Every structure is written in C-alpha cells, then in structure tokens.
Amino acid sequence: MPGEIIDRPNPQPLASHIPEDVLSLSVKLENAKLDVSTATGLQEFRRAANYIAAAMIFLGDNVLLERELSFDDIKPRLLGHWGTCPGLILVYAHLNLLISKYNFDSIYVVGPGHGAPAILASLWLEGSLEKFYPNVGRNKQGLHNLITKFSTPSGFPSHVSAETPGAIHEGGELGYALSVAFGAVMDKPDLIVTCVVGDGEAESGPTATAWHGYKYIDPKESGGVIPIVHVNGFKISERTIYGCMDDKEMVSLFTGYGYQCRFVEDLENIDADLGASMEWAYQEIRQIQKAARSGKPIMKPRWPVLIMRTPKGWGAPKEVEGEIMEGSFRAHQVPLMKAKSDKTELKQLQDWLQGYKPDELFSKDGSIHEAIERIIPKDDSKKLGQQIHSYGAYQVLKIPDWQKYSVKKGDQASCMQTIGELLDQVLVDNPHSIRIFSPDELVSNKLDAVFRHTGRDFQWDEFSNARGGRVIEILSEHTCQGFLQGYTMTGGTGLFPSYESFLGIVHTMMVQYSKFNKMARETSWRKDISSINYLETSTWTRQEHNGFSHQNPSFIGAVLNLKPDAARVYFPPDANTFLSTLAHCLRSKNYVNLMVGSKQPQPVFLTAEEADSHCRAGASVWKFASTDDGLDPDVVLVGIGAEITFEVIEAAAILRKRTPDLRVRVVNVTDLMVLGLEGSHPHSLSHEDFAALFTADRPIHFNYHGYPNELKGLLFGRPNLQRISIEAYAEEGSTTTPFDMMLRNRVSRYHVMEAAIKGGAQRNEKIRLDMHELLSGIRHEVSKIQEYIMTNSKDPEGTYDTPAFNGKGSVHRDVGYAD
C-alpha cells in the first residue's frame, strides 16, 4: 500500500470532539501594535538571520550575492537543517527585545539542536560570536568565514554544540531540552530560560515527563522557564502528533500539566502576536515569583507555555520539482539538494536568498543595518551568547572534613548511611549550590540522613511546598539527569543516587553530556564546571529480593567507554573509603564520576587514615588479609567492589586456616582506572607500579563487581596476561538469597578459594600435592550450602560475620557448612 500523500502545505489538525468551552482556558491577548522602530528591527533581524542561516547551508563563496550565483559558489556537500530555523530565529529576535526592555539574565535552550544555523546567525548579528571567535567578526570577512566554513571540519558543526556561545544543551538526541532548562534555573532567582521544544521532540518520553518540571521549581529561590512548543507539523518524513492536535486538545493537555496556554499562530502579524505573548509570559513568571518572595506563595501556580504554530521551513521555495517544500517535511533538512548541479534549483536558491534583500541588511563591508542593532541588548553581559551562567558560573563547594564522620575499624556500617551523614553537612554548608536528584529511592538507598536539615523540593505537595528543600525525587531517571545537567552546566553541583540496575536508563544522556563537555574543554573560553556525580547502589549483589530485573551493572561499562580524561569509576570497599571518595568527587571538576557501593552493613576494614591513603593510591595491598604482609606470594587475590571484596577477605581468612602453606597477597582496587594500560588513563599504573602491586609473574585472580569484559578491556596490553583469571557478574540471578547470588555468579569466597589454590599450585609443591583434595572439599561445601539455601530459603548463619585474622592463624569461624 503506498504511503500517505500530503496534498497541501502546512495542513491543519482536524477538529477534535472536545467541547468548545475548553478554549476558555487558553489565554487571550490584545496584540498591541508595535512601534515602527521596533517592528522594523524585529523584521530586519529575522531577515538577516534567516539569510545567513540559509546561506550557511549552501554557500561556499559569494556570501553577499554580489554577483549571480554559479555552481562554483555552492558547497560540495550540503549539510544542515532549514526546517526549524525560521521559528528559532523568530524566538531569538523577540528574546532580544524582551531582554533589552527588562535587562534580565536569560539563556536560550534549543531542543531542535539541528537548527544551529539559526543560532549561529543570531549570535553573529549580536556580536557574541566575535567575542569568542575573532575570525568570525561582524564584518565581511567574518561573515564569509562563518557561512563558508559551516558544517566543514574547520567550521562550526551542524548542531548546536559546546562551541556555540550561550549553549548549555546539544539537541542531537532529542528529549532533554526542557528538563535541562528547568535544572538551569534552580538556585538562580533572576534567571529566565526560554526553551523551544520542537513538536518532534515533544513525542519523546523524557519530554513528556519534563513538563512536570515546574512542580520542582520553588519561585522564591529559583528562576523561571518560558517553554515554547514549536509546532511546525512535521518530523523528517511524517506529521507530528502535536501537529495533528487541535487547540482544544492542546489546551486540555497543557492545562492538565499545570500551565496557562497561549497560542501564537497569527502568521500575518507574527511579531505582534509573539511580542505580546512573550511579554505576558515574562510578567506571569515575575508575578508568581513576587508572591513567593513576599511570603505569600501561590499553591499550584499556573505557569505560562506558548504554543507557536509556524510552517515547516518557513520562507523556503514553495515547491521544488513539483513537490510541496515550504510547509512540509521536505523542508526539514536541505530544501534544494541539487543546487550545485541543477540550473533550476540554483535559480530557486538565488531567488530565495535574494528575497531577504541582503543589500538592505548588510553594508558592503559586512556591517549590519542600524535597525537590527536597536533590538540587540546594549549590555554585552545580557546578550544570549555572553550570559555568564552558560559558560563561567561554577561555584566551589565547601566540603567538611570527612574524617569526622568515619567509622571505627572493625565495626560494620552501611556505606550509604555513613555518607548520608556527610551529605547532610554538605547541604547545610552549601545551601544554594548543591542539589540531590534521585528517582524516588533516597530512603531505600539509606541516604535519608540528608533529611535532618532539608526536605524534598516538590512544590505541588502541601507537605514540602515552599520549604527550600534540596532534594528532588521524581520517578524519571531522564528528568533527574536533565535537571542534573542543567544545574551543573550553570555552576551548581549535583548528585544522582540510584539503584544500580536503572542508571542504564540515562546511558545515552550521559554520553551526550560527556560529548558536550569534551568539546567544552577544548574551547578557550568555557570555564570549569563541577563533575557530574553518580552514586550507584542497591547493587546486584544485594538485589536478590527484587529479582533478575534489578541485577544489572551495565552503567559501569558505559562510563568506561568515555574519554579517559572524563571517566572516573570508583568501588570504595567500606564506609571510610566511601567517605573519602565522595568528598573527592564533590570537589572535582569536569569529570563523570561513578561511585559504586553497598547500602547494607559491611565490615569497616580501614581506619580513616588508612582509607585516605588507599584512595589516593587507587589500589593497595591489604596486609592484614595477606600472608606475611603479602611478601613473596604464591597467588594474588584482587577484590573490586564492596561485597565482592568481602568475599575475597573471607576466602583469605579461610585459606589461612585450612591451607597455611599457601602464601596469599590480597589487593583491593578502589579506583578502577588504575588497571588500564600505562598511559591509557591519567590514573593508570605504570608497568613498574603494576608489577610491584600484583607481582611480575605470579597468578592473579580478580573478583570483580561488573561484567568481565570490562576488566579484560582495561587489562589488555599488560604483560603476561595468561596468569590472570577473572570472575565477575555473569548475568545469573533470580529472587534468591544474597550468598546464592555470589554462588551463581562464581564470585563467592569458595570460588575465590578455588582460584587461589589452582594459582598457588603452579608454584607451591605442597599446595599442588593436596590440590585435588582441597578442591573436592570446596566443591562439596558449595553443594551443601546450595542445598541448605534451597531448603531453608536463607543463607547459613554467620555468612556475613566480619572475618578476623590473628597472626598466621585465624579466629575466623567457618561459615557455610550446611550439615
């Protein structure tokens, strides 16, 4: 069956069956007539920016049309997206006007990131590109450089990116603009972010939830967002959902979300329509803020949202080769794909560009008409491309001495409960520069100590409204990530605690953010920002009660795949090392920090001083668990991960009693990146240090929390790899007991013992002599424990008692004999 045939441009949605009176919920305004100077400035700004944006897609020369276009003037590759550009420029022009009138701080977040030509053209007109890139100054040569180099290796990329002044979000992967915008205004009471959400992006799940973002904005302490839904009706090759919804459907939807809905759709008087609408939205935000800041907050205020209906590719040729162009999906990218080889399309391009009358907008030296200047803010710091919040507002946190919260060595403590005490004080000491974003799991993850001095920032709830809470809990990982990104990009520090298995939901968001930050670091003008901090707990090792769906450590690999100068992955083995790690991460800048740890009580193996030294090193020999402090070992046993390391320590304790002739060195790795090949990461061990820690030639057994291929990738290239064995999460799980999870994935103490005996037997004749008997006993013991678990639905008593060592002997009690 043939696909649908669209027979007219800019088709309107069919009427719905919703009663007409719902339209009374939409906002009606009188479109005040603009004075001639303002109207001329807006129109000329739009014409100039549209001209530049279109020229950027096509022209490799002759950028001011000083002669008839020829094929030689057209770029060899036509790259870019025209469809969204006219709408983005329209909004940019009116933001300039509003800022000029009220002199406020503003950021423009662009969901349709492929509309970079629109933003770059506007930035050039306002002079912001010139500040950061002198080679694209506001002159003829600068304009030539901007247009001819766009979407080439030596110019700006095709999407809004970190190289774009004023940008805090790259809209390549759609769905996140709105949540980033809300995160950006948190704790910035004077900032207003205008966020354009394309009607294609509006179909994404993350955007659907992000509409609730205002429910987490306290207008007393935070700024406001002006969301603009740009409904041009089409995606790449199909109509959009919002494009097929009539005004009654739209106003019903957004009223339910908590907004006042204003339609901007008078194409004949679009500047008057949008100007009045932007003025209304601005005043509504200020009124809501004024009430909150005067001690009379409005419960469930109705925030403004604009629904802007303009044609797709507005201004492009009406038809190309007999097909509808303007007002259809065909205008999404390059409207005239054959402009370099087809005379008809070249002529259409000439007419299109000439229609903007560039000779009226630019002088021969490339400078812009005075009328355009009049609507651009006079104060450089207020220009959208030079807003300091977008590139240089990092606030250094005051971090208390974490050792005050340390736990006595030998005790048992939950890592999460312990760091909760530290986080409580961090929130007290930094009341406006750190927030916690959590998908409804803070108490479950045993971090509820933070609620001693703060609360949740949920403004729709009567029990948390207008109380200045620093914790945002919303059961959408995407929204948490978007809030976190916006907050971090504009100077704050955020922490994202989550169940381990569900952090993977934001995998690609994290990667997109990391790409943006990588490019930001390569600019000369973007300043440092806080690291983005993930706290991964409720790990697979202790999610036996929730079952297989909750057993998934894959986010670790996602972070490992980042560039080495960004990726940081930590596995603190106990409460004190976690305190040290968290304090370090909160002080760090520009990284993606992943901290993985346990929420259940675990033995505290190191004093505060020992933990500090261990974390600085990233890995060390644990002499207390090693034979003769780890000297001259037969085998090296390595634990990476809290529960996994516990099994290694247990194995060492049992081995010391049962096989006193086996010489064992126990190593814990808390900074995973130290294992990488020398030079592969800033933290990677030199060959000499690696050999000193793990020996040059003795068998090494790794017991690892994540997937085995992650460790194999890190170790690849290290010499003598044949001596290494690895056990890790093997994608085995169910609703069972904690120790059965260890057994199923072959990371239990018994599997560590088996590996130790096999490794030690390669060098130690006494161990080799008894190896078969020892291994048979271990395997029998595992069988009996599995039988016990199946019969009793619990682990044997004492399974998680703290192992104790006493000189060369051990007072460790065997745990696990089922009979």
C-alpha positions in Angstrom: 0.0 0.0 0.0 1.5 3.4 -0.9 2.5 5.9 1.8 0.3 8.9 2.6 0.2 11.7 0.1 0.1 15.2 1.6 -1.7 17.4 -0.9 -1.3 20.9 0.6 1.3 22.8 2.6 1.0 23.3 6.3 -2.1 21.1 6.8 -4.1 22.0 9.9 -5.2 19.4 12.5 -8.7 18.0 12.2 -11.2 19.1 14.8 -11.5 17.0 17.9 -14.6 16.1 19.8 -13.7 18.0 22.9 -16.3 20.6 23.9 -15.6 24.1 22.6 -15.7 25.7 26.0 -12.3 24.3 27.0 -10.8 27.0 24.8 -11.7 29.5 27.5 -8.8 28.0 29.4 -6.4 29.4 26.8 -5.0 32.9 27.2 -6.4 35.7 25.0 -4.4 38.8 24.5 -4.7 42.0 22.6 -1.8 42.1 20.1 -0.5 45.6 20.8 0.7 47.3 17.7 4.5 47.5 17.6 6.1 50.9 17.1 7.7 51.3 13.7 11.2 51.2 15.0 10.7 48.0 17.0 8.8 46.3 14.2 11.5 47.3 11.7 14.2 46.0 14.0 12.5 42.7 14.5 11.8 42.2 10.9 15.3 43.1 9.8 16.9 40.9 12.4 14.8 38.0 11.2 15.5 38.6 7.6 19.2 39.0 8.2 19.4 35.9 10.4 17.3 33.8 8.0 19.5 34.9 5.1 22.7 33.9 7.0 21.2 30.6 8.1 20.2 29.6 4.6 23.5 30.8 3.2 25.3 28.7 5.7 23.7 25.6 4.3 24.5 26.3 0.7 27.2 28.9 0.0 30.9 28.3 -0.3 31.5 31.7 -1.8 29.8 34.9 -2.9 28.1 35.1 0.6 26.5 38.6 0.0 25.3 37.8 -3.5 27.5 40.4 -5.1 27.1 38.5 -8.4 24.8 35.9 -9.9 25.2 32.5 -8.1 27.1 29.9 -10.0 27.6 26.2 -9.3 31.1 27.1 -8.1 29.6 29.2 -5.3 27.8 26.1 -3.9 29.4 23.9 -1.3 30.4 20.4 -2.4 28.4 18.9 0.5 25.1 20.4 1.5 24.6 19.9 5.2 22.2 21.4 7.7 18.6 21.6 8.7 16.5 24.5 7.5 13.0 23.4 8.7 13.3 24.7 12.3 15.5 27.7 11.6 12.9 30.4 10.9 11.0 29.6 14.1 14.1 29.6 16.2 15.2 32.9 14.8 11.8 34.4 15.4 12.1 33.5 19.1 15.7 34.8 19.3 14.6 38.2 17.9 11.9 38.5 20.5 14.1 37.4 23.3 16.5 40.2 22.4 13.6 42.7 22.5 12.4 41.4 25.9 15.9 41.4 27.4 16.6 44.9 26.1 13.4 46.1 27.8 13.8 44.5 31.2 17.6 43.9 31.3 17.4 40.4 32.8 19.6 37.3 32.7 18.5 34.7 30.1 19.6 31.5 28.4 18.1 30.1 25.2 17.8 26.3 25.3 17.1 24.9 21.9 15.6 21.5 21.7 15.9 21.2 17.9 19.7 21.3 18.1 20.0 20.7 14.3 18.8 24.3 14.0 22.4 25.5 14.6 22.4 27.8 11.5 19.6 29.9 13.2 21.5 30.2 16.5 24.9 30.9 14.9 23.4 33.5 12.6 21.7 35.3 15.5 24.9 35.1 17.6 26.9 36.7 14.7 24.4 39.5 14.5 24.6 40.3 18.2 28.4 40.2 18.2 28.7 37.3 20.6 30.5 35.0 18.0 33.1 37.7 17.5 33.9 37.9 21.2 34.8 34.2 21.4 35.9 33.7 17.7 37.6 36.7 16.3 37.8 35.1 12.9 34.0 35.5 12.5 33.8 39.1 13.4 30.9 41.3 12.3 32.5 42.3 9.0 32.5 40.9 5.5 35.4 38.5 6.1 33.9 37.3 9.3 30.6 36.6 7.6 32.4 34.9 4.8 34.2 32.6 7.3 31.0 31.8 9.2 29.0 30.9 6.1 31.5 29.1 4.1 33.0 27.0 6.9 29.7 25.9 8.5 29.4 22.1 8.6 33.0 21.7 7.5 36.0 20.4 9.5 37.3 23.9 10.0 34.0 25.5 11.0 31.0 25.1 13.3 29.3 21.8 13.4 25.7 21.2 12.1 24.2 21.1 15.5 24.2 23.4 18.5 27.2 22.3 20.5 29.7 23.3 23.2 31.4 25.5 20.6 28.2 27.6 20.4 28.3 30.5 22.8 25.3 30.5 25.1 24.5 26.9 24.6 24.2 24.5 27.6 22.5 21.7 25.7 23.2 19.9 22.5 19.9 18.8 20.9 21.3 16.0 18.9 19.5 13.3 20.9 16.0 14.7 21.3 14.0 14.7 24.5 16.1 16.5 27.1 15.9 20.3 26.4 13.1 21.0 28.8 14.5 19.2 31.8 17.9 20.8 31.2 16.1 24.2 31.1 14.5 23.6 34.5 17.7 22.4 36.0 19.4 25.5 34.8 17.2 27.9 36.7 17.4 26.1 40.0 19.0 28.4 42.7 19.3 31.3 40.2 16.3 33.5 41.1 16.9 36.1 38.4 17.5 33.8 35.5 14.8 33.1 32.9 15.4 30.3 30.4 13.4 30.2 27.2 13.2 26.6 25.9 12.0 25.7 22.5 10.6 22.2 22.3 10.1 21.0 18.7 6.9 19.1 18.1 9.1 16.1 17.1 10.9 16.2 20.4 7.6 16.6 22.1 6.8 13.0 21.2 9.7 11.6 23.3 9.1 10.1 26.7 11.6 12.3 28.6 9.9 15.4 27.3 6.5 14.1 28.4 7.7 13.8 32.0 9.8 17.0 31.9 6.6 19.1 31.5 6.2 18.4 35.3 9.5 20.3 35.9 7.8 23.3 37.3 6.4 21.2 40.1 10.0 21.2 41.4 10.8 24.9 41.0 10.4 27.0 44.1 9.8 30.5 42.8 11.3 32.0 45.9 14.7 30.7 45.3 14.8 29.8 41.6 14.2 31.4 38.2 11.6 30.6 35.6 11.3 28.8 32.3 9.3 30.0 29.3 8.6 26.8 27.3 7.7 27.3 23.7 6.3 24.3 21.8 7.2 24.9 18.2 4.5 23.2 16.2 5.6 23.2 12.6 3.7 20.0 12.0 6.4 17.6 10.6 9.2 15.4 11.6 11.8 14.2 9.0 9.1 12.5 6.8 5.9 12.4 8.7 3.4 14.6 10.5 3.9 15.1 14.3 1.4 14.2 17.0 1.2 17.8 18.2 0.8 18.9 14.6 -2.4 16.8 14.4 -3.8 18.1 17.7 -6.2 21.0 17.5 -6.2 23.9 20.0 -8.8 22.2 22.2 -6.6 19.1 22.6 -3.5 21.2 23.2 -5.1 23.4 25.8 -6.6 20.4 27.6 -3.2 18.7 27.7 -1.2 21.7 29.0 -3.9 22.8 31.4 -3.6 19.4 33.0 0.2 19.7 33.2 -0.3 22.9 35.2 0.2 25.6 32.6 -1.7 28.5 31.1 -1.6 28.0 27.4 -1.2 30.8 24.9 -1.3 30.1 21.1 0.9 32.1 18.8 -0.3 31.5 15.3 -1.2 34.8 13.6 1.2 34.4 10.7 0.2 37.8 9.2 1.1 39.6 12.4 3.5 37.2 13.9 5.8 39.8 15.6 2.9 41.5 17.3 1.5 38.1 18.3 4.7 36.7 19.7 5.8 40.0 21.2 2.6 40.2 23.3 2.9 36.6 24.2 6.5 36.8 25.4 5.6 40.0 27.4 2.7 38.1 29.0 4.8 35.0 29.8 7.5 37.2 31.4 5.1 39.1 33.6 3.3 35.9 34.7 6.6 34.5 35.9 7.6 37.6 37.7 4.2 37.8 39.4 4.5 34.2 40.7 8.0 34.9 41.9 6.9 38.1 43.6 4.2 36.3 45.5 6.7 33.6 46.7 9.3 36.1 47.6 6.9 38.3 49.6 6.0 35.3 51.8 2.7 34.5 50.1 3.5 31.7 47.6 0.8 30.6 45.2 0.0 27.0 45.7 -0.1 25.3 42.3 0.6 28.4 40.2 -0.3 28.1 36.5 2.9 28.8 34.7 3.0 30.1 31.1 3.5 28.0 28.0 3.5 29.2 24.4 2.3 27.0 21.5 3.8 28.5 18.4 2.4 27.3 15.1 4.5 28.3 12.1 5.1 26.5 8.8 8.0 24.0 8.5 10.8 25.6 6.6 9.1 29.0 6.5 10.4 31.1 3.7 11.9 28.3 1.6 10.7 27.8 -2.0 7.0 26.8 -2.1 7.7 23.9 -4.5 10.7 22.0 -5.7 10.4 19.7 -8.7 6.6 19.7 -8.4 6.7 18.7 -4.7 5.5 20.9 -1.8 8.5 22.2 0.0 7.6 25.0 2.5 5.1 23.8 5.0 6.0 20.1 4.5 8.5 17.5 5.8 10.7 18.1 2.7 11.9 21.4 4.2 13.3 19.6 7.2 16.9 19.5 6.0 18.2 20.9 2.7 15.3 22.2 0.5 17.4 22.3 -2.7 19.6 19.3 -2.7 20.6 19.7 -6.4 21.6 23.3 -6.2 25.2 22.5 -7.2 24.2 20.6 -10.3 20.7 21.7 -11.5 20.2 25.1 -13.0 16.6 25.3 -12.0 17.4 24.7 -8.3 20.3 27.1 -8.5 17.9 29.8 -9.8 15.5 28.9 -7.0 18.2 29.4 -4.5 19.2 32.7 -6.0 15.6 33.9 -5.8 15.1 32.6 -2.3 18.2 34.3 -0.8 17.7 37.4 -2.8 14.2 37.6 -1.3 15.7 38.6 2.0 17.2 41.6 0.3 20.7 41.3 1.8 21.8 44.6 0.3 19.3 46.3 2.6 20.6 44.5 5.7 24.4 44.5 5.2 26.7 47.2 4.0 29.5 46.4 1.6 31.9 45.9 4.5 29.5 43.4 6.1 28.3 45.5 9.0 24.7 45.3 9.8 21.8 47.8 9.5 21.2 50.1 12.4 17.6 49.0 12.9 18.9 45.5 13.8 21.2 46.9 16.4 18.3 48.6 18.1 16.7 45.3 19.3 20.0 43.8 20.5 20.8 44.3 24.2 23.3 47.0 24.8 24.8 45.3 27.8 27.1 42.6 26.5 26.6 40.5 29.6 22.9 40.3 28.9 23.3 39.0 25.4 22.2 35.4 25.0 25.7 34.4 23.7 27.5 36.0 26.6 25.4 35.0 29.6 27.9 34.1 32.2 25.7 31.3 33.6 26.2 29.4 30.4 30.0 29.2 30.5 31.6 30.5 33.7 29.5 30.3 36.8 31.0 27.4 38.7 30.6 27.6 42.5 33.2 25.8 44.5 31.7 23.7 47.3 32.7 23.9 50.9 33.4 20.3 51.8 33.7 19.4 55.6 36.4 17.2 56.9 35.0 13.8 56.0 37.1 12.0 58.7 34.8 13.5 61.3 32.2 11.0 60.0 34.5 8.0 59.9 33.6 4.7 61.4 35.8 2.6 63.8 37.8 0.0 62.0 36.4 -3.5 62.7 32.8 -2.3 63.1 30.1 -2.9 60.5 28.5 0.1 58.7 26.4 0.8 55.7 28.4 2.9 53.2 25.3 4.8 52.2 24.2 5.6 55.8 27.7 6.8 56.6 28.0 9.1 53.6 24.5 10.3 54.3 25.9 12.0 57.4 28.5 13.8 55.4 26.0 14.8 52.7 23.7 16.3 55.4 26.5 18.6 56.4 27.5 19.4 52.8 23.9 20.5 52.2 23.9 22.7 55.3 27.3 24.3 54.3 26.2 24.9 50.7 22.6 26.0 50.8 22.4 27.3 47.3 24.9 25.4 45.2 24.3 21.6 45.6 21.2 19.5 45.0 20.4 15.8 45.1 18.4 14.4 42.2 17.0 11.0 42.9 14.4 8.7 41.2 12.4 8.1 44.4 15.0 5.9 46.0 16.8 8.0 48.6 15.3 6.4 51.7 15.5 2.9 50.2 19.2 3.6 49.4 19.7 4.5 53.1 20.7 8.1 52.4 17.8 9.6 54.5 20.2 11.3 56.9 20.1 14.2 54.4 16.6 14.9 55.6 17.8 16.1 59.0 18.2 19.6 57.8 16.4 19.8 54.5 13.5 18.3 52.7 12.1 17.5 49.2 11.6 20.3 46.8 8.2 19.1 45.5 6.1 22.3 45.1 2.8 20.5 44.3 2.8 18.7 47.7 1.4 20.6 50.6 4.0 18.9 52.9 7.0 20.1 51.0 5.9 23.3 49.3 7.9 26.5 49.8 10.3 24.9 52.3 13.6 25.3 50.4 14.2 21.5 50.1 17.4 20.5 48.4 16.3 17.0 47.3 14.4 16.4 44.1 12.8 13.0 43.8 10.9 12.2 40.6 10.5 8.7 39.3 12.0 9.5 35.9 15.7 8.9 35.5 15.6 11.0 32.4 14.3 14.0 34.2 16.7 13.6 37.0 19.6 13.5 34.5 18.2 16.6 32.6 17.9 18.5 35.9 21.4 17.5 36.9 22.9 18.5 33.5 21.2 21.9 33.5 22.2 22.6 37.1 25.8 21.5 36.6 26.2 23.4 33.3 25.2 26.7 35.0 27.5 26.4 38.0 25.9 24.1 40.6 27.0 20.6 41.8 24.6 17.7 41.7 24.5 14.2 43.0 22.4 11.4 41.3 21.9 8.4 43.6 20.2 5.5 42.0 19.6 1.8 42.1 22.4 0.3 40.0 20.1 -1.5 37.6 18.3 1.6 36.5 21.1 4.0 35.9 21.4 2.5 32.5 18.2 4.3 31.5 20.2 7.5 31.2 23.2 5.9 29.5 22.9 7.8 26.2 22.0 11.0 28.0 25.2 10.7 30.0 27.2 10.1 26.8 25.6 13.1 25.1 26.5 15.2 28.1 30.1 13.9 28.1 30.5 14.7 24.4 29.3 18.2 25.1 31.7 18.6 28.0 34.6 17.1 26.0 34.2 19.8 23.3 33.7 22.5 26.0 37.1 21.6 27.5 38.6 22.1 24.0 37.4 25.7 23.8 39.5 28.5 25.2 36.6 30.3 26.9 34.4 27.8 28.7 35.4 27.6 32.3 35.4 24.6 34.6 32.2 23.1 35.8 31.5 20.6 38.6 31.9 17.0 37.9 28.7 15.1 37.3 28.3 12.6 40.1 26.5 9.3 40.1 26.0 7.2 43.2 25.3 3.6 42.2 24.0 1.5 45.0 21.3 -1.2 45.7 23.7 -3.2 43.5 23.0 -6.7 42.0 24.8 -8.4 44.9 22.1 -7.4 47.3 19.1 -7.2 45.0 18.3 -10.8 45.4 14.9 -9.9 46.9 13.9 -7.9 43.8 15.0 -10.5 41.3 16.7 -10.6 37.9 15.4 -7.3 36.6 17.2 -5.4 39.4 20.5 -7.1 38.7 22.3 -5.0 36.1 25.7 -3.3 36.5 26.0 -2.2 32.8 26.2 1.5 33.6 29.8 0.9 34.6 30.8 -0.1 31.1 29.0 3.0 29.8 31.3 5.3 31.8 34.4 3.2 31.0 33.7 3.9 27.3 34.1 7.7 27.8 37.3 9.6 27.0 40.0 8.9 29.6 40.1 12.5 30.7 36.4 12.3 31.7 35.8 8.8 33.0 36.2 8.1 36.7 34.9 4.8 38.2 35.3 4.1 41.9 34.5 1.0 44.0 35.0 2.0 47.7 35.2 -1.2 49.7 33.9 0.2 53.0 32.3 3.2 54.7 35.6 5.1 55.3 36.8 4.7 51.8 33.4 5.8 50.5 33.6 9.0 52.6 37.0 9.8 51.2 35.8 9.1 47.6 32.6 11.2 47.9 34.5 14.2 49.3 36.9 13.9 46.4 34.2 13.7 43.8 32.3 16.6 45.1 35.4 18.7 44.9 36.4 17.5 41.5 35.7 19.3 38.2 34.8 18.3 34.6 34.6 14.6 35.2 31.9 11.9 35.0 32.2 10.3 38.4 30.7 6.9 39.1 30.8 5.7 42.7 29.6 2.1 43.2 28.9 0.8 46.7 26.8 -1.1 49.2 23.8 0.1 51.2 23.9 -2.9 53.5 26.1 -3.1 56.6 29.7 -4.1 55.7 32.8 -4.6 57.7 35.0 -1.4 58.0 38.4 -2.7 57.0 40.4 0.5 57.2 40.8 3.4 59.6 40.2 6.9 58.3 43.9 7.5 57.7 44.3 4.1 56.0 41.3 4.8 53.9 42.6 8.2 52.8 46.0 6.6 51.8 44.3 3.8 50.0 42.0 6.1 48.0 44.9 8.3 47.0 46.8 5.2 45.7 43.7 3.8 44.0 44.8 0.3 44.9 46.9 -1.3 47.6 48.0 -4.5 49.3 45.8 -5.3 52.3 48.5 -6.7 54.5 46.1 -7.7 57.3 44.5 -10.2 55.0 47.7 -11.3 53.3 50.3 -13.9 54.3 53.4 -12.2 55.9 52.0 -8.8 54.8 51.8 -10.0 51.2 55.6 -10.8 50.8 56.5 -13.4 48.2 53.0 -14.6 47.4 52.1 -17.8 45.5 48.9 -16.1 44.3 47.4 -12.6 44.3 43.7 -12.2 45.1 42.1 -8.9 44.0 38.7 -7.6 45.1 36.9 -4.8 43.2 33.6 -3.8 44.7 32.4 -3.8 48.3 30.5 -7.1 48.5 32.9 -8.7 46.1 35.9 -7.7 48.2 34.2 -9.1 51.3 34.2 -12.5 49.6 37.9 -12.2 48.9 38.7 -11.3 52.5 36.6 -14.2 53.7 38.4 -16.5 51.3 41.8 -15.3 52.6 40.7 -15.9 56.2 39.5 -19.5 55.4 42.6 -20.3 53.4 44.9 -19.1 56.2 43.3 -21.7 58.5 42.9 -24.5 56.0 46.0 -24.2 53.9 48.6 -22.4 56.0 51.3 -23.3 53.4 49.6 -21.2 50.7 51.1 -17.7 50.5 48.4 -15.1 49.5 48.6 -11.5 48.7 45.2 -9.6 48.9 44.8 -6.4 46.8 41.9 -4.1 46.8 41.3 -1.8 43.8 39.1 1.2 44.6 39.9 3.3 41.5 39.1 1.1 38.6 41.0 3.2 36.2 44.4 2.3 37.7 44.2 -1.0 35.9 44.4 0.4 32.4 47.5 0.1 30.4 50.2 2.6 31.2 49.3 5.9 29.5 45.8 4.9 28.7 44.3 7.0 31.5 45.6 9.7 33.8 45.3 7.3 36.8 46.7 4.1 35.1 49.6 2.4 36.9 53.0 2.4 35.3 54.3 -1.1 34.4 56.6 -0.9 37.4 53.8 0.1 39.8 51.6 -2.6 38.4 54.3 -5.3 38.9 55.0 -4.0 42.4 51.4 -4.3 43.3 50.4 -7.5 41.5 53.9 -9.1 41.1 55.6 -9.6 37.8 54.8 -13.2 37.3 52.5 -14.7 40.0 49.0 -15.8 39.2 46.4 -13.1 39.8 42.7 -13.7 40.4 40.3 -10.8 40.0 36.9 -10.9 41.8 35.1 -8.0 40.1 31.7 -6.4 40.6 30.9 -5.6 36.9 31.0 -7.5 33.7 34.2 -9.5 33.0 34.8 -7.9 29.6 35.1 -4.5 31.2 38.1 -5.8 33.2 39.6 -7.6 30.2 39.5 -4.4 28.2 41.2 -2.4 31.0 44.0 -5.1 31.4 44.5 -5.6 27.7 48.1 -4.9 26.8 49.5 -5.6 30.3 52.3 -8.1 30.1 51.9 -11.8 31.0 48.1 -11.8 30.8 47.9 -15.5 30.8 48.4 -15.6 34.5 45.2 -13.7 35.1 41.8 -15.2 35.9 38.6 -13.2 36.3 35.2 -13.9 37.9 32.6 -11.2 37.7 28.9 -10.7 37.2 27.8 -13.5 34.8 24.2 -12.4 34.2 22.9 -15.0 36.6 20.2 -14.1 39.1 16.8 -14.5 40.4 14.8 -13.9 43.6 17.1 -15.8 46.0 19.4 -15.1 48.9 22.5 -12.8 48.9 25.0 -15.5 49.1 23.3 -17.6 46.4 23.9 -14.6 44.2 27.6 -14.9 44.9 27.5 -18.6 44.2 25.5 -18.3 40.9 28.0 -15.7 39.6 31.1 -17.6 40.8 32.3 -14.7 42.9 31.8 -16.3 46.3 34.6 -16.9 48.8 34.6 -20.6 47.7 35.2 -19.7 44.1 38.0 -17.3 45.2 39.5 -20.1 47.2 39.3 -22.5 44.3 41.1 -19.9 42.1 43.7 -19.3 44.8 44.5 -23.0 45.2 44.8 -23.5 41.4 47.0 -20.5 41.1 49.1 -21.2 44.1 49.7 -24.8 43.0 51.6 -23.6 39.9 54.5 -22.6 42.2 53.8 -24.3 45.6 54.5 -28.0 45.6 52.7 -28.5 48.9 49.5 -27.0 47.5 49.9 -28.9 44.3 50.2 -32.1 46.3 46.8 -31.5 48.1 45.1 -29.6 45.3 42.6 -32.3 44.3 41.6 -33.0 47.8 41.2 -29.3 48.7 39.2 -28.5 45.6 36.9 -31.5 46.1 36.2 -30.3 49.6 35.4 -26.8 48.5 33.0 -28.1 45.7 31.3 -30.4 48.2 30.9 -27.5 50.6 29.3 -25.3 47.8 26.9 -28.1 47.0 25.9 -28.4 50.7 25.3 -24.7 51.0 23.2 -24.6 47.9 21.2 -27.4 49.3 20.8 -25.5 52.6 19.6 -22.4 50.8 17.1 -24.3 48.7 15.7 -26.0 51.8 15.7 -23.1 54.3 15.3 -20.0 51.9 18.1 -18.2 53.7 21.8 -18.1 54.0 23.7 -20.1 56.7 24.1 -18.3 60.0 27.3 -16.2 60.2 27.7 -15.8 56.4 28.3 -12.1 56.8 30.2 -12.0 60.1 33.3 -9.9 59.9 36.4 -12.1 59.2 39.2 -11.8 61.8 42.8 -12.6 61.4 45.2 -13.4 64.3 48.9 -13.5 63.2 49.5 -16.5 61.0 46.4 -18.3 62.3 42.8 -17.2 62.1 40.0 -16.9 64.6 37.7 -16.8 61.6 34.8 -19.2 62.1 33.9 -21.3 59.1 30.6 -20.2 57.7 28.8 -22.3 55.2 28.9 -25.9 56.4 25.3 -26.9 56.0 25.5 -30.1 57.8 
